Amino acid sequence: MISSNVSFRLGRRTVLVLFLFALSIQAQRQRAPLPEPTYANVPYGDHPQQVIDFWQAEIGNRGPMVVYIHGGGFRGGSKDSVGAARVKYLTEKGIHMASVEYRLLGDAPFPAAHEDAVRAIQFLRSKALDWKINKNKIGAFGSSAGAQLVAYLAWHDDFANPDSEDLIARESSRLAAVAPLNCQSTMDLDWWVDNIPGYDDWHRQPDEDSSLSGITRLALIKEISIINHISSDDPPTFMIYNMKPDDQIPEDAHRAEGWKIHHVNFGIAMEEKLRRAGVEVTLKYPGINTRYESIEELFLDKLLWEGKREKFKAFEPARFEGTSGQTLRYQLLKPRDYNPRKDYPLVVFLHGSGGRGPANIRNLTDSSIPAQLASDEVYGKYNAFYLVPQCPGPNTWGQGDWMETRPQVRPSIQDTLYELIDETVESYSIDPRRLYVTGLSMGGFGTFSAVAARPNFWAAAAPVCGGWTPEDANRLAGVPMRIYHGDQDRAVDVQYSRDIYAAILATGASDLEYIEYPGVGHNSWLNAYWDESLWSWMFKQKR
């Protein structure tokens, strides 16, 4: 409960705040230089402190983002403290990074910092199209004061106002995952006195300058005490503290001050309330084993794996470098009880543009198809190799620019893809007469392109919501093929599939079928890959 006798001026300059500010300055002096932001000091408000740095990952499509909000006692700190290694690691994994500056207590009283955090997230969401951000996959972390701000975003009711004339204010302020580090649960200092070892007196004292009434002041304290906002719809939370619950107070006075205000008892109180609300929560401190060892693991799991890593545990990740120096990461699902003295089929699945990236994860999670490949309905019935490569962010599968409308055509990775396929066939007991290729959207185009490049290589092909130039009809005609498309597709015109089907059919091709789904949009793969007849047809084909 919030004490009824709390009365102090929020934001008072104190020895404790100066101590935290000194720590932040020391950390700034010691940190490695940050990578150059893609966009630096972008304003999200009128105040000089209301700026954002943004680092864009090379993923070729909208991707997840992690936002950092710095600590410093609400009186110091800098967005530059985000950490060079962390920015580099997350962007290399295909996660955008942003770091937020906000108004400090020297600039404006509470709750200015909290309002800025809300506005910053809404502003970033408003940039989703230009900066290629997936609005539904935004996480955040921060330490101390920054931890309070990211938890405020994660646990508070959504600040989105869909009726606002301000388009930015219409955006959501909520998060998909949050990592508050060394976080204080409440601004009720009576609770601190009762629950934090060695905290015997308020570090903020009553002040004669009372611009707020007692009731208004209590309401403000309640609002910015993050534990009050915990509810059942809050996102997965990972908290870290640097001491055990039974650790002794440090003898050094300066260390003791920081130790008290970052005590794990704050985390224990929040963990208890989060668990009671049914929220997924992990609390880490020295000496215990937890689900995550770092905040990077949290964000990879929730934003890239989408919490579904277990579904893909049978896939084996690997990396291939082609003769040109191009690199392809890939996932390989091997046959159950693989016997090198037997020959197995190989299915190559080419993902759509949303699966591009550097981390060898989005190729599995961007659509539900790899999970379907690993299911009992497919993998359990058709014992084969399933190869799922990942196209790098700037590239595409298909070779040729006939349908590209962009000013700069994306370079093809097809030659390296074929080198990977050849090495896979040579490295395992794979039957060269039973090689199958399929893909959706960008991968549907890639499927046509792969067959056109090597018409005598494949036993069957199944392009979904793709298309190809009718000029290659004769090269495609010799490969058994099923073409799938939805007639309401607004991303890839269904006419592409109709035209290439008609062109192949005109050559006299015999093993050709076109399936068009009425009323279905771009996601026709949900119809095609769940159709058992596709798999039974495919695995009957031999070259």
C-alpha positions as CSV (number, residue, x, y, z in Angstrom):
1,M,0.0,0.0,0.0
2,I,1.1,3.6,-0.5
3,S,1.6,5.4,2.8
4,S,-0.8,8.2,3.4
5,N,1.8,10.3,5.2
6,V,4.2,10.5,2.3
7,S,5.0,14.1,1.6
8,F,8.1,15.2,-0.3
9,R,9.0,17.1,-3.4
10,L,9.8,14.7,-6.2
11,G,13.0,15.5,-8.0
12,R,14.9,17.1,-5.1
13,R,18.7,17.2,-5.7
14,T,20.2,14.9,-3.1
15,V,23.5,13.2,-2.2
16,L,22.0,9.9,-3.5
17,V,21.1,11.4,-6.9
18,L,24.6,13.0,-7.2
19,F,26.1,9.6,-6.4
20,L,24.1,7.9,-9.2
21,F,25.0,10.7,-11.6
22,A,28.6,10.3,-10.8
23,L,28.4,6.6,-11.5
24,S,26.8,7.3,-14.9
25,I,29.5,9.8,-15.8
26,Q,32.2,7.2,-14.9
27,A,30.5,4.6,-17.0
28,Q,30.3,7.0,-20.0
29,R,34.1,7.5,-19.8
30,Q,34.8,3.8,-19.9
31,R,32.5,2.6,-22.6
32,A,33.5,1.6,-26.1
33,P,32.5,3.8,-29.0
34,L,29.0,3.1,-30.4
35,P,28.4,2.1,-34.0
36,E,27.2,5.0,-36.1
37,P,23.4,5.2,-35.8
38,T,21.3,4.8,-39.0
39,Y,19.4,7.9,-37.7
40,A,20.9,10.0,-35.0
41,N,19.3,12.5,-32.6
42,V,15.9,12.2,-34.2
43,P,13.5,14.5,-32.3
44,Y,10.3,13.1,-31.0
45,G,9.4,16.3,-29.2
46,D,10.3,20.0,-28.9
47,H,12.7,19.8,-26.0
48,P,16.5,19.2,-26.8
49,Q,16.4,16.1,-24.6
50,Q,13.6,14.5,-26.6
51,V,15.7,12.7,-29.1
52,I,16.3,9.1,-30.3
53,D,19.2,7.2,-31.9
54,F,18.2,4.3,-34.1
55,W,20.3,1.4,-35.5
56,Q,18.7,-0.5,-38.4
57,A,19.4,-4.2,-38.8
58,E,19.8,-5.6,-42.3
59,I,16.7,-7.8,-42.6
60,G,15.1,-6.5,-45.8
61,N,11.7,-6.2,-44.2
62,R,9.9,-5.1,-41.0
63,G,11.6,-6.6,-38.0
64,P,11.6,-6.5,-34.2
65,M,13.1,-3.7,-32.2
66,V,14.6,-3.3,-28.8
67,V,14.5,0.1,-27.1
68,Y,17.0,1.2,-24.4
69,I,16.1,3.9,-21.8
70,H,19.0,5.0,-19.6
71,G,19.2,5.3,-15.9
72,G,20.9,8.0,-13.7
73,G,18.5,8.9,-10.9
74,F,16.2,10.9,-13.3
75,R,18.8,13.6,-13.1
76,G,21.7,12.2,-15.2
77,G,22.6,9.6,-17.7
78,S,22.7,9.4,-21.5
79,K,21.3,7.4,-24.4
80,D,24.9,6.8,-25.3
81,S,25.2,4.3,-22.4
82,V,23.3,1.7,-24.4
83,G,26.5,-0.2,-25.0
84,A,28.3,-0.8,-28.2
85,A,28.5,-4.6,-27.9
86,R,24.8,-4.9,-27.2
87,V,23.9,-2.8,-30.2
88,K,26.2,-4.8,-32.5
89,Y,25.0,-8.1,-31.2
90,L,21.3,-7.4,-31.5
91,T,21.5,-5.8,-34.9
92,E,23.6,-8.6,-36.2
93,K,20.8,-10.9,-35.0
94,G,18.3,-9.0,-37.0
95,I,16.8,-6.8,-34.3
96,H,16.7,-3.0,-34.7
97,M,17.9,-1.0,-31.8
98,A,16.8,2.4,-30.4
99,S,18.1,4.5,-27.5
100,V,16.0,7.2,-26.0
101,E,16.9,10.5,-24.3
102,Y,14.3,12.1,-22.1
103,R,13.8,15.2,-19.9
104,L,15.5,15.0,-16.6
105,L,14.4,16.5,-13.3
106,G,16.5,19.5,-14.0
107,D,14.4,20.1,-17.1
108,A,10.9,19.2,-15.9
109,P,9.3,17.6,-12.8
110,F,7.7,14.2,-12.7
111,P,6.0,12.8,-14.6
112,A,7.8,14.3,-17.6
113,A,10.2,11.4,-18.0
114,H,7.3,8.9,-18.0
115,E,5.5,11.0,-20.6
116,D,8.6,11.2,-22.7
117,A,9.0,7.4,-22.6
118,V,5.4,7.0,-23.8
119,R,5.8,9.5,-26.6
120,A,9.1,8.0,-27.7
121,I,7.6,4.5,-28.1
122,Q,4.6,5.9,-29.9
123,F,6.9,7.9,-32.2
124,L,9.0,4.9,-33.0
125,R,5.9,3.0,-33.9
126,S,4.8,5.8,-36.2
127,K,8.1,5.2,-38.1
128,A,7.3,1.5,-38.6
129,L,7.0,1.8,-42.4
130,D,10.0,4.0,-43.0
131,W,12.3,2.3,-40.5
132,K,11.0,-1.2,-41.2
133,I,9.8,-1.8,-37.6
134,N,7.4,-4.6,-36.7
135,K,5.0,-2.8,-34.3
136,N,4.0,-6.0,-32.6
137,K,7.6,-7.0,-31.7
138,I,9.0,-4.2,-29.6
139,G,10.9,-4.9,-26.4
140,A,12.7,-2.6,-24.0
141,F,15.3,-2.6,-21.2
142,G,16.8,-0.1,-18.9
143,S,18.5,0.1,-15.5
144,S,17.4,1.9,-12.3
145,A,15.4,5.0,-13.5
146,G,15.4,3.6,-17.0
147,A,14.1,0.3,-15.6
148,Q,11.2,2.1,-14.0
149,L,10.4,3.8,-17.4
150,V,10.5,0.6,-19.4
151,A,8.4,-1.2,-16.8
152,Y,5.9,1.7,-16.9
153,L,5.5,1.2,-20.6
154,A,5.2,-2.6,-20.2
155,W,2.7,-2.7,-17.4
156,H,0.7,0.5,-17.6
157,D,-2.6,0.5,-19.6
158,D,-2.1,1.4,-23.2
159,F,-1.8,5.2,-23.8
160,A,-3.0,4.9,-27.4
161,N,-5.8,7.3,-28.3
162,P,-7.3,6.0,-31.5
163,D,-9.5,9.2,-31.8
164,S,-6.6,11.7,-31.5
165,E,-6.0,14.2,-34.2
166,D,-2.3,13.6,-33.4
167,L,-1.4,10.5,-35.5
168,I,1.5,9.6,-33.2
169,A,-0.8,9.6,-30.1
170,R,-2.9,6.9,-31.8
171,E,0.0,4.5,-31.6
172,S,0.3,1.9,-28.8
173,S,2.7,2.4,-25.9
174,R,2.8,-1.3,-24.9
175,L,5.7,-3.7,-25.2
176,A,6.1,-7.4,-26.2
177,A,8.9,-8.1,-23.7
178,V,10.6,-6.1,-21.0
179,A,13.8,-6.3,-19.0
180,P,14.0,-3.9,-16.0
181,L,17.4,-4.1,-14.4
182,N,18.1,-3.0,-10.8
183,C,14.6,-1.6,-10.8
184,Q,12.7,0.1,-7.9
185,S,9.1,-1.1,-7.6
186,T,7.6,1.9,-5.9
187,M,8.2,5.5,-5.0
188,D,6.5,5.0,-1.6
189,L,9.6,5.6,0.6
190,D,7.8,4.2,3.7
191,W,7.8,0.8,1.8
192,W,11.6,1.2,1.3
193,V,12.1,1.8,5.0
194,D,10.1,-1.3,5.9
195,N,11.5,-3.6,3.3
196,I,15.0,-2.6,2.2
197,P,17.9,-3.6,4.6
198,G,19.7,-0.6,5.9
199,Y,17.3,2.0,4.4
200,D,16.4,3.7,7.7
201,D,15.4,7.1,6.5
202,W,14.1,8.8,3.4
203,H,16.7,10.0,1.0
204,R,14.3,12.6,-0.2
205,Q,13.0,14.9,2.5
206,P,9.9,17.0,2.8
207,D,10.3,20.4,1.3
208,E,8.7,23.7,2.0
209,D,8.1,24.3,-1.8
210,S,4.9,22.4,-2.2
211,S,3.5,23.3,-5.6
212,L,1.3,20.2,-5.5
213,S,-1.4,19.5,-2.9
214,G,-1.1,16.5,-0.7
215,I,-3.8,14.5,-2.6
216,T,-2.3,15.4,-6.0
217,R,1.2,14.5,-4.7
218,L,0.0,11.1,-3.5
219,A,-1.8,10.5,-6.8
220,L,1.4,11.2,-8.7
221,I,3.4,8.9,-6.5
222,K,0.9,6.1,-7.0
223,E,1.0,6.7,-10.8
224,I,4.8,6.5,-11.1
225,S,5.1,3.5,-8.8
226,I,5.2,0.8,-11.4
227,I,4.1,-2.1,-9.2
228,N,0.7,-0.5,-9.1
229,H,0.2,-1.1,-12.8
230,I,0.8,-4.9,-12.9
231,S,-2.0,-6.8,-14.5
232,S,-2.7,-10.1,-16.3
233,D,-2.1,-8.8,-19.8
234,D,1.5,-7.7,-19.1
235,P,4.3,-8.9,-21.4
236,P,7.1,-11.5,-20.4
237,T,9.4,-9.8,-17.9
238,F,13.0,-10.5,-17.0
239,M,14.5,-8.7,-14.0
240,I,18.1,-8.7,-12.9
241,Y,19.7,-7.7,-9.6
242,N,23.3,-7.8,-8.5
243,M,22.9,-9.1,-4.9
244,K,21.3,-12.0,-3.1
245,P,18.3,-11.4,-0.8
246,D,20.5,-12.3,2.3
247,D,23.6,-10.4,1.2
248,Q,25.1,-8.1,3.8
249,I,25.2,-4.3,3.4
250,P,28.5,-3.2,1.9
251,E,30.8,-1.5,4.3
252,D,31.8,1.2,1.9
253,A,29.3,4.0,2.3
254,H,29.1,4.9,-1.4
255,R,28.6,1.3,-2.4
256,A,26.0,0.9,0.3
257,E,23.9,3.7,-1.0
258,G,23.7,2.2,-4.5
259,W,23.2,-1.2,-3.1
260,K,20.1,-0.1,-1.0
261,I,18.3,1.6,-3.8
262,H,18.9,-1.3,-6.2
263,H,18.0,-4.1,-3.8
264,V,16.6,-7.4,-5.0
265,N,13.7,-7.0,-2.5
266,F,12.2,-4.6,-5.0
267,G,12.3,-7.4,-7.6
268,I,11.0,-10.0,-5.2
269,A,7.9,-7.8,-4.6
270,M,7.3,-7.3,-8.3
271,E,7.9,-11.0,-9.1
272,E,5.3,-12.0,-6.5
273,K,2.7,-9.7,-7.9
274,L,3.5,-10.6,-11.5
275,R,3.1,-14.3,-10.7
276,R,-0.2,-13.7,-9.0
277,A,-1.4,-11.9,-12.1
278,G,-0.3,-14.9,-14.3
279,V,2.4,-13.0,-16.1
280,E,5.5,-14.8,-17.3
281,V,8.3,-13.5,-15.1
282,T,12.0,-14.4,-14.5
283,L,14.0,-12.9,-11.6
284,K,17.7,-13.4,-11.7
285,Y,20.3,-12.6,-9.0
286,P,23.6,-14.2,-8.1
287,G,23.6,-17.9,-7.2
288,I,20.4,-19.0,-9.0
289,N,19.8,-20.7,-12.3
290,T,17.1,-19.0,-14.5
291,R,15.5,-19.5,-17.9
292,Y,17.6,-16.6,-19.3
293,E,21.1,-15.6,-18.5
294,S,21.0,-12.3,-20.3
295,I,18.6,-9.8,-21.6
296,E,19.8,-10.7,-25.1
297,E,18.4,-14.2,-24.6
298,L,15.1,-12.8,-23.6
299,F,14.8,-10.7,-26.7
300,L,15.9,-13.4,-29.0
301,D,13.4,-15.8,-27.5
302,K,10.4,-13.4,-27.5
303,L,11.0,-11.2,-30.5
304,L,12.7,-13.6,-32.9
305,W,11.7,-17.1,-31.8
306,E,8.4,-15.6,-30.7
307,G,8.5,-18.0,-27.7
308,K,8.2,-21.0,-30.0
309,R,11.8,-22.3,-30.1
310,E,10.7,-25.7,-28.8
311,K,8.8,-26.3,-32.1
312,F,12.0,-26.1,-34.0
313,K,14.3,-28.0,-31.7
314,A,14.8,-30.8,-34.3
315,F,16.3,-28.4,-36.8
316,E,20.1,-28.0,-36.8
317,P,21.5,-24.6,-37.6
318,A,24.6,-24.2,-39.8
319,R,26.4,-21.7,-42.0
320,F,27.6,-22.1,-45.6
321,E,30.0,-20.0,-47.5
322,G,29.9,-20.1,-51.3
323,T,32.8,-19.8,-53.8
324,S,31.9,-16.1,-54.3
325,G,32.2,-15.4,-50.6
326,Q,28.5,-15.1,-50.1
327,T,27.2,-16.7,-46.9
328,L,24.0,-18.6,-46.4
329,R,22.8,-19.6,-43.0
330,Y,20.4,-22.5,-43.0
331,Q,18.4,-24.9,-40.8
332,L,18.4,-28.7,-41.6
333,L,15.9,-31.2,-40.4
334,K,17.4,-34.7,-40.8
335,P,15.4,-37.9,-41.1
336,R,14.4,-39.7,-38.0
337,D,16.8,-42.5,-37.1
338,Y,19.0,-41.4,-40.1
339,N,20.7,-44.4,-41.7
340,P,23.6,-43.4,-44.1
341,R,23.1,-46.7,-45.9
342,K,19.6,-45.6,-47.0
343,D,18.7,-42.9,-49.5
344,Y,16.2,-40.1,-48.5
345,P,14.3,-37.4,-50.3
346,L,15.3,-33.7,-49.9
347,V,12.7,-30.9,-49.6
348,V,14.1,-27.3,-50.0
349,F,11.8,-24.6,-48.6
350,L,12.3,-21.0,-49.6
351,H,10.8,-18.5,-47.3
352,G,9.2,-15.1,-48.2
353,S,10.7,-11.7,-47.9
354,G,9.8,-11.5,-44.2
355,G,12.1,-14.4,-43.4
356,R,15.2,-12.6,-44.6
357,G,17.9,-11.6,-42.1
358,P,21.2,-12.6,-40.5
359,A,20.3,-14.8,-37.5
360,N,19.0,-18.0,-39.0
361,I,15.8,-17.7,-37.0
362,R,13.3,-15.7,-39.1
363,N,13.5,-18.3,-41.9
364,L,11.8,-20.6,-39.4
365,T,9.4,-18.2,-37.6
366,D,8.3,-15.8,-40.3
367,S,5.6,-18.2,-41.5
368,S,4.2,-21.3,-39.9
369,I,5.5,-23.5,-42.7
370,P,8.8,-24.8,-41.1
371,A,6.8,-25.7,-38.0
372,Q,4.4,-27.6,-40.4
373,L,7.4,-29.3,-42.0
374,A,8.5,-30.6,-38.6
375,S,5.0,-31.7,-37.6
376,D,3.7,-35.2,-37.4
377,E,1.5,-34.5,-40.5
378,V,4.6,-34.0,-42.7
379,Y,7.9,-35.0,-41.0
380,G,6.2,-37.7,-39.1
381,K,4.8,-39.2,-42.3
382,Y,7.4,-38.4,-44.9
383,N,10.9,-39.2,-43.5
384,A,13.2,-36.9,-45.4
385,F,15.7,-34.1,-45.2
386,Y,14.1,-30.6,-45.0
387,L,16.4,-27.7,-45.8
388,V,15.4,-24.2,-44.8
389,P,18.0,-21.6,-45.9
390,Q,17.8,-18.0,-44.9
391,C,18.2,-15.3,-47.6
392,P,20.3,-12.3,-46.3
393,G,18.5,-9.0,-45.9
394,P,19.6,-7.2,-49.0
395,N,19.1,-10.2,-51.3
396,T,16.4,-12.3,-53.0
397,W,16.1,-15.9,-54.2
398,G,15.2,-15.5,-57.8
399,Q,17.7,-14.7,-60.6
400,G,16.3,-12.0,-63.0
401,D,14.7,-8.6,-62.8
402,W,11.6,-9.1,-64.9
403,M,9.1,-8.4,-62.1
404,E,11.2,-6.0,-60.0
405,T,9.9,-2.5,-59.9
406,R,12.4,-1.1,-57.4
407,P,15.0,1.5,-58.5
408,Q,17.7,-1.0,-57.5
409,V,17.1,-4.7,-58.1
410,R,18.0,-6.8,-55.1
411,P,21.0,-9.1,-55.9
412,S,20.2,-12.8,-56.2
413,I,21.6,-15.4,-53.9
414,Q,20.6,-18.3,-56.2
415,D,24.1,-19.4,-57.2
416,T,25.2,-19.8,-53.6
417,L,21.9,-21.5,-52.8
418,Y,22.6,-24.1,-55.4
419,E,26.1,-24.6,-54.0
420,L,24.5,-25.2,-50.6
421,I,22.0,-27.7,-52.1
422,D,24.8,-29.5,-54.0
423,E,26.9,-29.8,-50.8
424,T,24.0,-31.1,-48.8
425,V,23.2,-33.8,-51.4
426,E,26.8,-34.8,-51.5
427,S,27.2,-34.8,-47.7
428,Y,24.3,-37.1,-46.8
429,S,22.5,-40.1,-48.2
430,I,20.1,-38.1,-50.4
431,D,18.5,-39.6,-53.4
432,P,19.2,-37.3,-56.4
433,R,16.1,-38.5,-58.1
434,R,13.9,-37.2,-55.3
435,L,14.8,-33.5,-54.9
436,Y,11.8,-31.2,-54.3
437,V,11.6,-27.4,-54.0
438,T,8.8,-25.2,-52.7
439,G,8.5,-21.7,-51.4
440,L,6.0,-18.9,-50.8
441,S,5.8,-15.3,-52.0
442,M,9.5,-14.3,-52.6
443,G,10.2,-18.0,-52.2
444,G,7.5,-18.8,-54.7
445,F,9.3,-16.7,-57.3
446,G,12.5,-18.3,-56.1
447,T,11.0,-21.8,-56.7
448,F,10.2,-20.9,-60.4
449,S,13.7,-19.4,-60.8
450,A,15.5,-22.4,-59.3
451,V,13.6,-24.8,-61.6
452,A,14.3,-22.6,-64.7
453,A,18.0,-22.5,-63.8
454,R,18.2,-26.4,-63.5
455,P,15.2,-28.0,-65.2
456,N,16.7,-31.5,-65.0
457,F,17.6,-31.3,-61.3
458,W,14.2,-31.3,-59.6
459,A,11.7,-34.1,-59.2
460,A,8.9,-31.7,-58.4
461,A,8.2,-28.1,-57.5
462,A,5.4,-26.3,-55.7
463,P,5.5,-22.5,-55.9
464,V,3.0,-20.7,-53.7
465,C,1.7,-17.1,-54.3
466,G,4.6,-16.4,-56.6
467,G,5.1,-16.0,-60.4
468,W,7.6,-16.0,-63.1
469,T,8.2,-14.9,-66.7
470,P,6.3,-16.8,-69.3
471,E,9.5,-16.7,-71.4
472,D,10.9,-19.6,-69.3
473,A,7.8,-21.8,-69.9
474,N,9.7,-24.3,-72.0
475,R,12.4,-24.7,-69.3
476,L,9.7,-25.2,-66.6
477,A,7.6,-27.6,-68.5
478,G,9.6,-30.8,-67.8
479,V,9.2,-30.6,-64.0
480,P,6.0,-31.8,-62.3
481,M,4.6,-28.7,-60.7
482,R,1.7,-27.6,-58.6
483,I,1.1,-23.8,-58.5
484,Y,-1.0,-22.2,-55.7
485,H,-2.4,-18.7,-55.3
486,G,-5.3,-16.9,-53.7
487,D,-7.5,-14.8,-56.0
488,Q,-7.6,-11.9,-53.5
489,D,-3.8,-11.6,-53.1
490,R,-2.9,-7.9,-52.8
491,A,0.8,-8.4,-52.3
492,V,1.5,-10.6,-55.4
493,D,-1.0,-10.3,-58.2
494,V,-2.7,-13.6,-58.9
495,Q,-2.3,-12.9,-62.6
496,Y,1.4,-13.8,-62.3
497,S,0.5,-17.4,-61.4
498,R,-2.3,-17.5,-64.0
499,D,0.0,-16.3,-66.8
500,I,2.9,-18.7,-66.0
501,Y,0.5,-21.6,-65.7
502,A,-1.1,-20.8,-69.0
503,A,2.4,-20.5,-70.7
504,I,3.6,-23.8,-69.3
505,L,0.3,-25.5,-70.2
506,A,0.7,-24.3,-73.8
507,T,4.0,-26.2,-74.1
508,G,2.1,-29.4,-73.7
509,A,3.3,-30.1,-70.1
510,S,1.4,-33.0,-68.7
511,D,2.1,-33.0,-65.0
512,L,1.0,-29.5,-64.1
513,E,-1.8,-28.3,-61.9
514,Y,-3.0,-24.8,-60.8
515,I,-4.9,-24.4,-57.6
516,E,-6.5,-21.0,-57.0
517,Y,-8.3,-20.3,-53.7
518,P,-11.4,-18.1,-54.0
519,G,-11.6,-15.4,-51.4
520,V,-8.0,-16.0,-50.1
521,G,-5.4,-13.3,-49.9
522,H,-1.6,-13.4,-49.8
523,N,-1.5,-16.1,-47.1
524,S,-2.6,-18.9,-49.5
525,W,0.3,-21.0,-48.0
526,L,-2.0,-21.7,-45.1
527,N,-4.2,-23.6,-47.5
528,A,-1.5,-25.1,-49.7
529,Y,0.8,-26.5,-47.1
530,W,-2.0,-27.9,-44.9
531,D,-3.3,-29.8,-47.9
532,E,-2.2,-33.4,-47.5
533,S,-2.6,-34.0,-51.2
534,L,0.4,-31.6,-51.8
535,W,2.7,-33.8,-49.8
536,S,1.4,-37.1,-51.0
537,W,1.7,-35.9,-54.6
538,M,5.2,-34.5,-54.1
539,F,6.8,-37.5,-52.4
540,K,5.5,-39.8,-55.2
541,Q,7.5,-37.9,-57.8
542,K,10.9,-39.2,-59.0
543,R,13.1,-37.8,-61.7
